Amino acid sequence: MTDPRVDADIKLKRARLQETLDELEERLDVKKRATEVGDKAKESYNDNPVPYYLVAGAVVAVVGGLVAWALFTND
């Protein structure tokens, strides 16, 4: 027969461990985190789309420059 205090302590530790595991599972849920990031990006874009246009323009300029360099140089 086991001591009731030991059994209670074991139950408490198991409950704490389960809480910790549940929290880790929540934090490491990649799909949920990706959805949150996407939602924040959409909200940010809706609030002020100008930075997104600037980044898109910079990407187009860089890619266009690389394509032009590749086509018109003899390296």
mmCIF file of the N, C-alpha and C atoms, coordinates in Angstrom:
data_MODEL
# 
_entry.id   MODEL 
# 
loop_
_atom_site.group_PDB 
_atom_site.id 
_atom_site.type_symbol 
_atom_site.label_atom_id 
_atom_site.label_alt_id 
_atom_site.label_comp_id 
_atom_site.label_asym_id 
_atom_site.label_entity_id 
_atom_site.label_seq_id 
_atom_site.pdbx_PDB_ins_code 
_atom_site.Cartn_x 
_atom_site.Cartn_y 
_atom_site.Cartn_z 
_atom_site.occupancy 
_atom_site.B_iso_or_equiv 
_atom_site.pdbx_formal_charge 
_atom_site.auth_seq_id 
_atom_site.auth_comp_id 
_atom_site.auth_asym_id 
_atom_site.auth_atom_id 
_atom_site.pdbx_PDB_model_num 
ATOM 1   N N  . MET A 1 1  ? 0.849  -1.183 0.000   1.00 0.00 ? 1  MET A N  1 
ATOM 2   C CA . MET A 1 1  ? 0.000  0.000  0.000   1.00 0.00 ? 1  MET A CA 1 
ATOM 3   C C  . MET A 1 1  ? 0.889  1.238  0.000   1.00 0.00 ? 1  MET A C  1 
ATOM 4   N N  . THR A 1 2  ? 0.506  2.223  -0.824  1.00 0.00 ? 2  THR A N  1 
ATOM 5   C CA . THR A 1 2  ? 1.320  3.426  -0.928  1.00 0.00 ? 2  THR A CA 1 
ATOM 6   C C  . THR A 1 2  ? 0.758  4.529  -0.054  1.00 0.00 ? 2  THR A C  1 
ATOM 7   N N  . ASP A 1 3  ? 1.643  5.442  0.231   1.00 0.00 ? 3  ASP A N  1 
ATOM 8   C CA . ASP A 1 3  ? 1.285  6.592  1.054   1.00 0.00 ? 3  ASP A CA 1 
ATOM 9   C C  . ASP A 1 3  ? 0.376  7.530  0.240   1.00 0.00 ? 3  ASP A C  1 
ATOM 10  N N  . PRO A 1 4  ? -0.751 7.958  0.791   1.00 0.00 ? 4  PRO A N  1 
ATOM 11  C CA . PRO A 1 4  ? -1.657 8.853  0.065   1.00 0.00 ? 4  PRO A CA 1 
ATOM 12  C C  . PRO A 1 4  ? -0.994 10.172 -0.333  1.00 0.00 ? 4  PRO A C  1 
ATOM 13  N N  . ARG A 1 5  ? -0.032 10.632 0.480   1.00 0.00 ? 5  ARG A N  1 
ATOM 14  C CA . ARG A 1 5  ? 0.670  11.874 0.140   1.00 0.00 ? 5  ARG A CA 1 
ATOM 15  C C  . ARG A 1 5  ? 1.520  11.687 -1.106  1.00 0.00 ? 5  ARG A C  1 
ATOM 16  N N  . VAL A 1 6  ? 2.128  10.510 -1.245  1.00 0.00 ? 6  VAL A N  1 
ATOM 17  C CA . VAL A 1 6  ? 2.945  10.217 -2.428  1.00 0.00 ? 6  VAL A CA 1 
ATOM 18  C C  . VAL A 1 6  ? 2.042  10.155 -3.657  1.00 0.00 ? 6  VAL A C  1 
ATOM 19  N N  . ASP A 1 7  ? 0.897  9.489  -3.512  1.00 0.00 ? 7  ASP A N  1 
ATOM 20  C CA . ASP A 1 7  ? -0.047 9.414  -4.635  1.00 0.00 ? 7  ASP A CA 1 
ATOM 21  C C  . ASP A 1 7  ? -0.521 10.809 -5.045  1.00 0.00 ? 7  ASP A C  1 
ATOM 22  N N  . ALA A 1 8  ? -0.821 11.644 -4.082  1.00 0.00 ? 8  ALA A N  1 
ATOM 23  C CA . ALA A 1 8  ? -1.275 13.010 -4.375  1.00 0.00 ? 8  ALA A CA 1 
ATOM 24  C C  . ALA A 1 8  ? -0.167 13.798 -5.058  1.00 0.00 ? 8  ALA A C  1 
ATOM 25  N N  . ASP A 1 9  ? 1.069  13.622 -4.596  1.00 0.00 ? 9  ASP A N  1 
ATOM 26  C CA . ASP A 1 9  ? 2.210  14.308 -5.197  1.00 0.00 ? 9  ASP A CA 1 
ATOM 27  C C  . ASP A 1 9  ? 2.416  13.855 -6.646  1.00 0.00 ? 9  ASP A C  1 
ATOM 28  N N  . ILE A 1 10 ? 2.278  12.574 -6.880  1.00 0.00 ? 10 ILE A N  1 
ATOM 29  C CA . ILE A 1 10 ? 2.420  12.038 -8.236  1.00 0.00 ? 10 ILE A CA 1 
ATOM 30  C C  . ILE A 1 10 ? 1.326  12.603 -9.145  1.00 0.00 ? 10 ILE A C  1 
ATOM 31  N N  . LYS A 1 11 ? 0.091  12.648 -8.646  1.00 0.00 ? 11 LYS A N  1 
ATOM 32  C CA . LYS A 1 11 ? -1.012 13.206 -9.440  1.00 0.00 ? 11 LYS A CA 1 
ATOM 33  C C  . LYS A 1 11 ? -0.749 14.668 -9.788  1.00 0.00 ? 11 LYS A C  1 
ATOM 34  N N  . LEU A 1 12 ? -0.273 15.427 -8.821  1.00 0.00 ? 12 LEU A N  1 
ATOM 35  C CA . LEU A 1 12 ? 0.011  16.840 -9.038  1.00 0.00 ? 12 LEU A CA 1 
ATOM 36  C C  . LEU A 1 12 ? 1.117  17.012 -10.079 1.00 0.00 ? 12 LEU A C  1 
ATOM 37  N N  . LYS A 1 13 ? 2.175  16.214 -9.971  1.00 0.00 ? 13 LYS A N  1 
ATOM 38  C CA . LYS A 1 13 ? 3.280  16.311 -10.929 1.00 0.00 ? 13 LYS A CA 1 
ATOM 39  C C  . LYS A 1 13 ? 2.839  15.903 -12.327 1.00 0.00 ? 13 LYS A C  1 
ATOM 40  N N  . ARG A 1 14 ? 1.992  14.897 -12.425 1.00 0.00 ? 14 ARG A N  1 
ATOM 41  C CA . ARG A 1 14 ? 1.473  14.484 -13.739 1.00 0.00 ? 14 ARG A CA 1 
ATOM 42  C C  . ARG A 1 14 ? 0.615  15.591 -14.346 1.00 0.00 ? 14 ARG A C  1 
ATOM 43  N N  . ALA A 1 15 ? -0.199 16.227 -13.522 1.00 0.00 ? 15 ALA A N  1 
ATOM 44  C CA . ALA A 1 15 ? -1.046 17.312 -14.013 1.00 0.00 ? 15 ALA A CA 1 
ATOM 45  C C  . ALA A 1 15 ? -0.187 18.482 -14.503 1.00 0.00 ? 15 ALA A C  1 
ATOM 46  N N  . ARG A 1 16 ? 0.856  18.825 -13.760 1.00 0.00 ? 16 ARG A N  1 
ATOM 47  C CA . ARG A 1 16 ? 1.758  19.904 -14.183 1.00 0.00 ? 16 ARG A CA 1 
ATOM 48  C C  . ARG A 1 16 ? 2.487  19.538 -15.467 1.00 0.00 ? 16 ARG A C  1 
ATOM 49  N N  . LEU A 1 17 ? 2.923  18.306 -15.570 1.00 0.00 ? 17 LEU A N  1 
ATOM 50  C CA . LEU A 1 17 ? 3.605  17.846 -16.777 1.00 0.00 ? 17 LEU A CA 1 
ATOM 51  C C  . LEU A 1 17 ? 2.662  17.915 -17.973 1.00 0.00 ? 17 LEU A C  1 
ATOM 52  N N  . GLN A 1 18 ? 1.416  17.510 -17.783 1.00 0.00 ? 18 GLN A N  1 
ATOM 53  C CA . GLN A 1 18 ? 0.440  17.567 -18.872 1.00 0.00 ? 18 GLN A CA 1 
ATOM 54  C C  . GLN A 1 18 ? 0.190  19.004 -19.300 1.00 0.00 ? 18 GLN A C  1 
ATOM 55  N N  . GLU A 1 19 ? 0.105  19.924 -18.345 1.00 0.00 ? 19 GLU A N  1 
ATOM 56  C CA . GLU A 1 19 ? -0.066 21.342 -18.673 1.00 0.00 ? 19 GLU A CA 1 
ATOM 57  C C  . GLU A 1 19 ? 1.117  21.848 -19.492 1.00 0.00 ? 19 GLU A C  1 
ATOM 58  N N  . THR A 1 20 ? 2.320  21.459 -19.091 1.00 0.00 ? 20 THR A N  1 
ATOM 59  C CA . THR A 1 20 ? 3.526  21.875 -19.808 1.00 0.00 ? 20 THR A CA 1 
ATOM 60  C C  . THR A 1 20 ? 3.523  21.305 -21.225 1.00 0.00 ? 20 THR A C  1 
ATOM 61  N N  . LEU A 1 21 ? 3.167  20.049 -21.369 1.00 0.00 ? 21 LEU A N  1 
ATOM 62  C CA . LEU A 1 21 ? 3.117  19.435 -22.694 1.00 0.00 ? 21 LEU A CA 1 
ATOM 63  C C  . LEU A 1 21 ? 2.059  20.090 -23.572 1.00 0.00 ? 21 LEU A C  1 
ATOM 64  N N  . ASP A 1 22 ? 0.917  20.409 -23.001 1.00 0.00 ? 22 ASP A N  1 
ATOM 65  C CA . ASP A 1 22 ? -0.146 21.083 -23.757 1.00 0.00 ? 22 ASP A CA 1 
ATOM 66  C C  . ASP A 1 22 ? 0.319  22.464 -24.227 1.00 0.00 ? 22 ASP A C  1 
ATOM 67  N N  . GLU A 1 23 ? 1.017  23.186 -23.354 1.00 0.00 ? 23 GLU A N  1 
ATOM 68  C CA . GLU A 1 23 ? 1.529  24.505 -23.711 1.00 0.00 ? 23 GLU A CA 1 
ATOM 69  C C  . GLU A 1 23 ? 2.577  24.410 -24.821 1.00 0.00 ? 23 GLU A C  1 
ATOM 70  N N  . LEU A 1 24 ? 3.459  23.430 -24.721 1.00 0.00 ? 24 LEU A N  1 
ATOM 71  C CA . LEU A 1 24 ? 4.473  23.231 -25.764 1.00 0.00 ? 24 LEU A CA 1 
ATOM 72  C C  . LEU A 1 24 ? 3.811  22.881 -27.097 1.00 0.00 ? 24 LEU A C  1 
ATOM 73  N N  . GLU A 1 25 ? 2.816  22.029 -27.052 1.00 0.00 ? 25 GLU A N  1 
ATOM 74  C CA . GLU A 1 25 ? 2.103  21.651 -28.275 1.00 0.00 ? 25 GLU A CA 1 
ATOM 75  C C  . GLU A 1 25 ? 1.458  22.874 -28.913 1.00 0.00 ? 25 GLU A C  1 
ATOM 76  N N  . GLU A 1 26 ? 0.882  23.733 -28.095 1.00 0.00 ? 26 GLU A N  1 
ATOM 77  C CA . GLU A 1 26 ? 0.253  24.962 -28.589 1.00 0.00 ? 26 GLU A CA 1 
ATOM 78  C C  . GLU A 1 26 ? 1.292  25.880 -29.228 1.00 0.00 ? 26 GLU A C  1 
ATOM 79  N N  . ARG A 1 27 ? 2.415  26.056 -28.578 1.00 0.00 ? 27 ARG A N  1 
ATOM 80  C CA . ARG A 1 27 ? 3.461  26.953 -29.091 1.00 0.00 ? 27 ARG A CA 1 
ATOM 81  C C  . ARG A 1 27 ? 4.120  26.419 -30.353 1.00 0.00 ? 27 ARG A C  1 
ATOM 82  N N  . LEU A 1 28 ? 4.214  25.117 -30.496 1.00 0.00 ? 28 LEU A N  1 
ATOM 83  C CA . LEU A 1 28 ? 4.909  24.520 -31.626 1.00 0.00 ? 28 LEU A CA 1 
ATOM 84  C C  . LEU A 1 28 ? 3.980  24.116 -32.764 1.00 0.00 ? 28 LEU A C  1 
ATOM 85  N N  . ASP A 1 29 ? 2.744  24.547 -32.715 1.00 0.00 ? 29 ASP A N  1 
ATOM 86  C CA . ASP A 1 29 ? 1.773  24.247 -33.769 1.00 0.00 ? 29 ASP A CA 1 
ATOM 87  C C  . ASP A 1 29 ? 2.092  25.131 -34.975 1.00 0.00 ? 29 ASP A C  1 
ATOM 88  N N  . VAL A 1 30 ? 2.813  24.572 -35.941 1.00 0.00 ? 30 VAL A N  1 
ATOM 89  C CA . VAL A 1 30 ? 3.323  25.336 -37.079 1.00 0.00 ? 30 VAL A CA 1 
ATOM 90  C C  . VAL A 1 30 ? 2.179  25.910 -37.906 1.00 0.00 ? 30 VAL A C  1 
ATOM 91  N N  . LYS A 1 31 ? 1.162  25.127 -38.155 1.00 0.00 ? 31 LYS A N  1 
ATOM 92  C CA . LYS A 1 31 ? 0.037  25.596 -38.966 1.00 0.00 ? 31 LYS A CA 1 
ATOM 93  C C  . LYS A 1 31 ? -0.638 26.800 -38.311 1.00 0.00 ? 31 LYS A C  1 
ATOM 94  N N  . LYS A 1 32 ? -0.828 26.731 -37.011 1.00 0.00 ? 32 LYS A N  1 
ATOM 95  C CA . LYS A 1 32 ? -1.473 27.828 -36.296 1.00 0.00 ? 32 LYS A CA 1 
ATOM 96  C C  . LYS A 1 32 ? -0.592 29.076 -36.314 1.00 0.00 ? 32 LYS A C  1 
ATOM 97  N N  . ARG A 1 33 ? 0.720  28.896 -36.093 1.00 0.00 ? 33 ARG A N  1 
ATOM 98  C CA . ARG A 1 33 ? 1.639  30.039 -36.123 1.00 0.00 ? 33 ARG A CA 1 
ATOM 99  C C  . ARG A 1 33 ? 1.675  30.670 -37.510 1.00 0.00 ? 33 ARG A C  1 
ATOM 100 N N  . ALA A 1 34 ? 1.680  29.841 -38.572 1.00 0.00 ? 34 ALA A N  1 
ATOM 101 C CA . ALA A 1 34 ? 1.702  30.366 -39.932 1.00 0.00 ? 34 ALA A CA 1 
ATOM 102 C C  . ALA A 1 34 ? 0.424  31.149 -40.225 1.00 0.00 ? 34 ALA A C  1 
ATOM 103 N N  . THR A 1 35 ? -0.697 30.658 -39.759 1.00 0.00 ? 35 THR A N  1 
ATOM 104 C CA . THR A 1 35 ? -1.962 31.373 -39.944 1.00 0.00 ? 35 THR A CA 1 
ATOM 105 C C  . THR A 1 35 ? -1.931 32.712 -39.227 1.00 0.00 ? 35 THR A C  1 
ATOM 106 N N  . GLU A 1 36 ? -1.394 32.738 -38.013 1.00 0.00 ? 36 GLU A N  1 
ATOM 107 C CA . GLU A 1 36 ? -1.298 33.990 -37.263 1.00 0.00 ? 36 GLU A CA 1 
ATOM 108 C C  . GLU A 1 36 ? -0.405 34.999 -37.981 1.00 0.00 ? 36 GLU A C  1 
ATOM 109 N N  . VAL A 1 37 ? 0.735  34.534 -38.500 1.00 0.00 ? 37 VAL A N  1 
ATOM 110 C CA . VAL A 1 37 ? 1.649  35.421 -39.221 1.00 0.00 ? 37 VAL A CA 1 
ATOM 111 C C  . VAL A 1 37 ? 0.974  35.963 -40.477 1.00 0.00 ? 37 VAL A C  1 
ATOM 112 N N  . GLY A 1 38 ? 0.281  35.092 -41.193 1.00 0.00 ? 38 GLY A N  1 
ATOM 113 C CA . GLY A 1 38 ? -0.438 35.537 -42.386 1.00 0.00 ? 38 GLY A CA 1 
ATOM 114 C C  . GLY A 1 38 ? -1.508 36.560 -42.059 1.00 0.00 ? 38 GLY A C  1 
ATOM 115 N N  . ASP A 1 39 ? -2.237 36.329 -40.988 1.00 0.00 ? 39 ASP A N  1 
ATOM 116 C CA . ASP A 1 39 ? -3.277 37.278 -40.574 1.00 0.00 ? 39 ASP A CA 1 
ATOM 117 C C  . ASP A 1 39 ? -2.669 38.627 -40.201 1.00 0.00 ? 39 ASP A C  1 
ATOM 118 N N  . LYS A 1 40 ? -1.526 38.601 -39.498 1.00 0.00 ? 40 LYS A N  1 
ATOM 119 C CA . LYS A 1 40 ? -0.863 39.858 -39.126 1.00 0.00 ? 40 LYS A CA 1 
ATOM 120 C C  . LYS A 1 40 ? -0.360 40.590 -40.370 1.00 0.00 ? 40 LYS A C  1 
ATOM 121 N N  . ALA A 1 41 ? 0.160  39.846 -41.343 1.00 0.00 ? 41 ALA A N  1 
ATOM 122 C CA . ALA A 1 41 ? 0.644  40.469 -42.572 1.00 0.00 ? 41 ALA A CA 1 
ATOM 123 C C  . ALA A 1 41 ? -0.516 41.110 -43.340 1.00 0.00 ? 41 ALA A C  1 
ATOM 124 N N  . LYS A 1 42 ? -1.648 40.416 -43.424 1.00 0.00 ? 42 LYS A N  1 
ATOM 125 C CA . LYS A 1 42 ? -2.819 40.971 -44.107 1.00 0.00 ? 42 LYS A CA 1 
ATOM 126 C C  . LYS A 1 42 ? -3.298 42.243 -43.417 1.00 0.00 ? 42 LYS A C  1 
ATOM 127 N N  . GLU A 1 43 ? -3.343 42.199 -42.100 1.00 0.00 ? 43 GLU A N  1 
ATOM 128 C CA . GLU A 1 43 ? -3.777 43.368 -41.342 1.00 0.00 ? 43 GLU A CA 1 
ATOM 129 C C  . GLU A 1 43 ? -2.822 44.535 -41.551 1.00 0.00 ? 43 GLU A C  1 
ATOM 130 N N  . SER A 1 44 ? -1.534 44.245 -41.533 1.00 0.00 ? 44 SER A N  1 
ATOM 131 C CA . SER A 1 44 ? -0.526 45.277 -41.750 1.00 0.00 ? 44 SER A CA 1 
ATOM 132 C C  . SER A 1 44 ? -0.661 45.872 -43.143 1.00 0.00 ? 44 SER A C  1 
ATOM 133 N N  . TYR A 1 45 ? -0.859 45.020 -44.143 1.00 0.00 ? 45 TYR A N  1 
ATOM 134 C CA . TYR A 1 45 ? -1.033 45.496 -45.511 1.00 0.00 ? 45 TYR A CA 1 
ATOM 135 C C  . TYR A 1 45 ? -2.277 46.375 -45.621 1.00 0.00 ? 45 TYR A C  1 
ATOM 136 N N  . ASN A 1 46 ? -3.361 45.953 -44.993 1.00 0.00 ? 46 ASN A N  1 
ATOM 137 C CA . ASN A 1 46 ? -4.596 46.738 -45.046 1.00 0.00 ? 46 ASN A CA 1 
ATOM 138 C C  . ASN A 1 46 ? -4.440 48.087 -44.350 1.00 0.00 ? 46 ASN A C  1 
ATOM 139 N N  . ASP A 1 47 ? -3.619 48.133 -43.303 1.00 0.00 ? 47 ASP A N  1 
ATOM 140 C CA . ASP A 1 47 ? -3.382 49.389 -42.593 1.00 0.00 ? 47 ASP A CA 1 
ATOM 141 C C  . ASP A 1 47 ? -2.537 50.349 -43.420 1.00 0.00 ? 47 ASP A C  1 
ATOM 142 N N  . ASN A 1 48 ? -1.476 49.829 -44.101 1.00 0.00 ? 48 ASN A N  1 
ATOM 143 C CA . ASN A 1 48 ? -0.568 50.679 -44.867 1.00 0.00 ? 48 ASN A CA 1 
ATOM 144 C C  . ASN A 1 48 ? 0.149  49.836 -45.920 1.00 0.00 ? 48 ASN A C  1 
ATOM 145 N N  . PRO A 1 49 ? -0.351 49.830 -47.155 1.00 0.00 ? 49 PRO A N  1 
ATOM 146 C CA . PRO A 1 49 ? 0.251  48.984 -48.189 1.00 0.00 ? 49 PRO A CA 1 
ATOM 147 C C  . PRO A 1 49 ? 1.534  49.546 -48.805 1.00 0.00 ? 49 PRO A C  1 
ATOM 148 N N  . VAL A 1 50 ? 1.884  50.797 -48.540 1.00 0.00 ? 50 VAL A N  1 
ATOM 149 C CA . VAL A 1 50 ? 3.043  51.431 -49.182 1.00 0.00 ? 50 VAL A CA 1 
ATOM 150 C C  . VAL A 1 50 ? 4.342  50.639 -48.986 1.00 0.00 ? 50 VAL A C  1 
ATOM 151 N N  . PRO A 1 51 ? 4.688  50.194 -47.778 1.00 0.00 ? 51 PRO A N  1 
ATOM 152 C CA . PRO A 1 51 ? 5.947  49.436 -47.640 1.00 0.00 ? 51 PRO A CA 1 
ATOM 153 C C  . PRO A 1 51 ? 5.969  48.164 -48.491 1.00 0.00 ? 51 PRO A C  1 
ATOM 154 N N  . TYR A 1 52 ? 4.827  47.538 -48.667 1.00 0.00 ? 52 TYR A N  1 
ATOM 155 C CA . TYR A 1 52 ? 4.759  46.325 -49.480 1.00 0.00 ? 52 TYR A CA 1 
ATOM 156 C C  . TYR A 1 52 ? 5.022  46.654 -50.946 1.00 0.00 ? 52 TYR A C  1 
ATOM 157 N N  . TYR A 1 53 ? 4.479  47.799 -51.409 1.00 0.00 ? 53 TYR A N  1 
ATOM 158 C CA . TYR A 1 53 ? 4.739  48.223 -52.776 1.00 0.00 ? 53 TYR A CA 1 
ATOM 159 C C  . TYR A 1 53 ? 6.219  48.551 -52.973 1.00 0.00 ? 53 TYR A C  1 
ATOM 160 N N  . LEU A 1 54 ? 6.831  49.193 -51.984 1.00 0.00 ? 54 LEU A N  1 
ATOM 161 C CA . LEU A 1 54 ? 8.253  49.534 -52.086 1.00 0.00 ? 54 LEU A CA 1 
ATOM 162 C C  . LEU A 1 54 ? 9.119  48.275 -52.154 1.00 0.00 ? 54 LEU A C  1 
ATOM 163 N N  . VAL A 1 55 ? 8.810  47.307 -51.325 1.00 0.00 ? 55 VAL A N  1 
ATOM 164 C CA . VAL A 1 55 ? 9.573  46.047 -51.345 1.00 0.00 ? 55 VAL A CA 1 
ATOM 165 C C  . VAL A 1 55 ? 9.360  45.335 -52.671 1.00 0.00 ? 55 VAL A C  1 
ATOM 166 N N  . ALA A 1 56 ? 8.137  45.291 -53.155 1.00 0.00 ? 56 ALA A N  1 
ATOM 167 C CA . ALA A 1 56 ? 7.864  44.637 -54.437 1.00 0.00 ? 56 ALA A CA 1 
ATOM 168 C C  . ALA A 1 56 ? 8.620  45.339 -55.558 1.00 0.00 ? 56 ALA A C  1 
ATOM 169 N N  . GLY A 1 57 ? 8.640  46.663 -55.541 1.00 0.00 ? 57 GLY A N  1 
ATOM 170 C CA . GLY A 1 57 ? 9.385  47.413 -56.553 1.00 0.00 ? 57 GLY A CA 1 
ATOM 171 C C  . GLY A 1 57 ? 10.873 47.129 -56.481 1.00 0.00 ? 57 GLY A C  1 
ATOM 172 N N  . ALA A 1 58 ? 11.408 47.046 -55.271 1.00 0.00 ? 58 ALA A N  1 
ATOM 173 C CA . ALA A 1 58 ? 12.837 46.750 -55.106 1.00 0.00 ? 58 ALA A CA 1 
ATOM 174 C C  . ALA A 1 58 ? 13.159 45.349 -55.623 1.00 0.00 ? 58 ALA A C  1 
ATOM 175 N N  . VAL A 1 59 ? 12.299 44.397 -55.340 1.00 0.00 ? 59 VAL A N  1 
ATOM 176 C CA . VAL A 1 59 ? 12.517 43.019 -55.817 1.00 0.00 ? 59 VAL A CA 1 
ATOM 177 C C  . VAL A 1 59 ? 12.493 42.987 -57.344 1.00 0.00 ? 59 VAL A C  1 
ATOM 178 N N  . VAL A 1 60 ? 11.535 43.675 -57.946 1.00 0.00 ? 60 VAL A N  1 
ATOM 179 C CA . VAL A 1 60 ? 11.454 43.722 -59.406 1.00 0.00 ? 60 VAL A CA 1 
ATOM 180 C C  . VAL A 1 60 ? 12.708 44.364 -59.980 1.00 0.00 ? 60 VAL A C  1 
ATOM 181 N N  . ALA A 1 61 ? 13.174 45.442 -59.365 1.00 0.00 ? 61 ALA A N  1 
ATOM 182 C CA . ALA A 1 61 ? 14.378 46.120 -59.852 1.00 0.00 ? 61 ALA A CA 1 
ATOM 183 C C  . ALA A 1 61 ? 15.599 45.210 -59.758 1.00 0.00 ? 61 ALA A C  1 
ATOM 184 N N  . VAL A 1 62 ? 15.749 44.526 -58.663 1.00 0.00 ? 62 VAL A N  1 
ATOM 185 C CA . VAL A 1 62 ? 16.901 43.634 -58.489 1.00 0.00 ? 62 VAL A CA 1 
ATOM 186 C C  . VAL A 1 62 ? 16.841 42.479 -59.475 1.00 0.00 ? 62 VAL A C  1 
ATOM 187 N N  . VAL A 1 63 ? 15.698 41.837 -59.579 1.00 0.00 ? 63 VAL A N  1 
ATOM 188 C CA . VAL A 1 63 ? 15.564 40.712 -60.509 1.00 0.00 ? 63 VAL A CA 1 
ATOM 189 C C  . VAL A 1 63 ? 15.765 41.195 -61.947 1.00 0.00 ? 63 VAL A C  1 
ATOM 190 N N  . GLY A 1 64 ? 15.179 42.336 -62.292 1.00 0.00 ? 64 GLY A N  1 
ATOM 191 C CA . GLY A 1 64 ? 15.365 42.890 -63.631 1.00 0.00 ? 64 GLY A CA 1 
ATOM 192 C C  . GLY A 1 64 ? 16.818 43.210 -63.909 1.00 0.00 ? 64 GLY A C  1 
ATOM 193 N N  . GLY A 1 65 ? 17.498 43.765 -62.922 1.00 0.00 ? 65 GLY A N  1 
ATOM 194 C CA . GLY A 1 65 ? 18.921 44.055 -63.070 1.00 0.00 ? 65 GLY A CA 1 
ATOM 195 C C  . GLY A 1 65 ? 19.746 42.793 -63.268 1.00 0.00 ? 65 GLY A C  1 
ATOM 196 N N  . LEU A 1 66 ? 19.436 41.767 -62.528 1.00 0.00 ? 66 LEU A N  1 
ATOM 197 C CA . LEU A 1 66 ? 20.165 40.499 -62.668 1.00 0.00 ? 66 LEU A CA 1 
ATOM 198 C C  . LEU A 1 66 ? 19.927 39.865 -64.034 1.00 0.00 ? 66 LEU A C  1 
ATOM 199 N N  . VAL A 1 67 ? 18.686 39.929 -64.497 1.00 0.00 ? 67 VAL A N  1 
ATOM 200 C CA . VAL A 1 67 ? 18.364 39.371 -65.819 1.00 0.00 ? 67 VAL A CA 1 
ATOM 201 C C  . VAL A 1 67 ? 19.096 40.167 -66.900 1.00 0.00 ? 67 VAL A C  1 
ATOM 202 N N  . ALA A 1 68 ? 19.054 41.484 -66.804 1.00 0.00 ? 68 ALA A N  1 
ATOM 203 C CA . ALA A 1 68 ? 19.752 42.326 -67.785 1.00 0.00 ? 68 ALA A CA 1 
ATOM 204 C C  . ALA A 1 68 ? 21.245 42.045 -67.754 1.00 0.00 ? 68 ALA A C  1 
ATOM 205 N N  . TRP A 1 69 ? 21.811 41.934 -66.574 1.00 0.00 ? 69 TRP A N  1 
ATOM 206 C CA . TRP A 1 69 ? 23.250 41.653 -66.451 1.00 0.00 ? 69 TRP A CA 1 
ATOM 207 C C  . TRP A 1 69 ? 23.579 40.318 -67.109 1.00 0.00 ? 69 TRP A C  1 
ATOM 208 N N  . ALA A 1 70 ? 22.739 39.306 -66.854 1.00 0.00 ? 70 ALA A N  1 
ATOM 209 C CA . ALA A 1 70 ? 22.984 37.996 -67.416 1.00 0.00 ? 70 ALA A CA 1 
ATOM 210 C C  . ALA A 1 70 ? 22.870 37.999 -68.947 1.00 0.00 ? 70 ALA A C  1 
ATOM 211 N N  . LEU A 1 71 ? 21.945 38.783 -69.470 1.00 0.00 ? 71 LEU A N  1 
ATOM 212 C CA . LEU A 1 71 ? 21.736 38.817 -70.921 1.00 0.00 ? 71 LEU A CA 1 
ATOM 213 C C  . LEU A 1 71 ? 22.756 39.668 -71.668 1.00 0.00 ? 71 LEU A C  1 
ATOM 214 N N  . PHE A 1 72 ? 23.201 40.752 -71.078 1.00 0.00 ? 72 PHE A N  1 
ATOM 215 C CA . PHE A 1 72 ? 24.001 41.727 -71.813 1.00 0.00 ? 72 PHE A CA 1 
ATOM 216 C C  . PHE A 1 72 ? 25.470 41.780 -71.452 1.00 0.00 ? 72 PHE A C  1 
ATOM 217 N N  . THR A 1 73 ? 25.937 40.881 -70.626 1.00 0.00 ? 73 THR A N  1 
ATOM 218 C CA . THR A 1 73 ? 27.372 40.848 -70.330 1.00 0.00 ? 73 THR A CA 1 
ATOM 219 C C  . THR A 1 73 ? 27.999 39.605 -70.940 1.00 0.00 ? 73 THR A C  1 
ATOM 220 N N  . ASN A 1 74 ? 29.267 39.663 -71.113 1.00 0.00 ? 74 ASN A N  1 
ATOM 221 C CA . ASN A 1 74 ? 29.995 38.559 -71.722 1.00 0.00 ? 74 ASN A CA 1 
ATOM 222 C C  . ASN A 1 74 ? 30.814 37.788 -70.698 1.00 0.00 ? 74 ASN A C  1 
ATOM 223 N N  . ASP A 1 75 ? 30.395 37.762 -69.483 1.00 0.00 ? 75 ASP A N  1 
ATOM 224 C CA . ASP A 1 75 ? 31.162 37.057 -68.428 1.00 0.00 ? 75 ASP A CA 1 
ATOM 225 C C  . ASP A 1 75 ? 30.993 35.575 -68.537 1.00 0.00 ? 75 ASP A C  1 
# 
